[in-house]
Amino acid sequence: MVDDVEKRGSDDGEYRRAALYVVCVVGVAALVFAAVNVWAANRGACAQAHTHLCDTPAESAVVIGPSVILLLGGIGAFVRTYQRWRDGYSWRTWQGAGWFLFILMTAYLAIGAGTIAA
């Protein structure tokens, strides 16, 4: 078992894997954002409007879609954190990845909710 007080944990390439995981999750969230925007822009309900976010379903989809991807990515990083900790390996990089994805999700939700409310 790893002594949690000791901060000299070996990395053994986990930083690279965790960083790649975060980049992939953010990339998938960006693709979902683009797909939802294309869907919202091509809806019949928004044909006469000057914006592609003309009604509640379009606004909700643009805010919730990428947020769900970031949430699931953060949960996945925390599951990996637990697995690494349980097996006695260095787990701190995965915990950082999970918190980064959760903070990114919260910021995206705050900005999206502020945009919808305005």
Secondary structure, DSSP 8 states (H G I E B T S, - for coil): ---TT------TTHHHHHHHHHHHHHHHHHHHHHHHHHHHHT-GGGSSSSSS--SHHHHHHHHHHHHHHHHHHHHHHHHHHHHHHHTTS--HHHHHHHHHHHHHHHHHHHHHHHHHH-
